[in-house]
Amino acid sequence: MAVKGEVDAANSRALSDYVERQVARWPELVLDLSGVEFFGTAGFATLHHVNVICAQYRATWALRVGPELRRFLKICDPDDLLPVEDPVGN
């Protein structure tokens, strides 16, 4: 599933609701945020909620991010709890 544009307080709940509907049908998910231009702190809370949703449904998931969001997650998720894919070439 690819997300483009912005993830912020205005739409982060809709994103987690959509993810839950998808995971209920398919036990594997790649959440592609590489096209996201702005990612607010509410989006970070949403990613943790997605992690909980996937655990509840026993779904596997991966998070694909661009360089800017990767830097954001290095700061906000220093323990690497979210399943961020390795960048291409690493």
Secondary structure, 3 states (H helix, E strand, C coil): CEEEEEECCCCHHHHHHHHHHHHHHCCEEEEEEEEEEEECHHHHHHHHHHHHHHHHCCCEEEEECCHHHHHHHHHHCCCCCCCECCCCCC
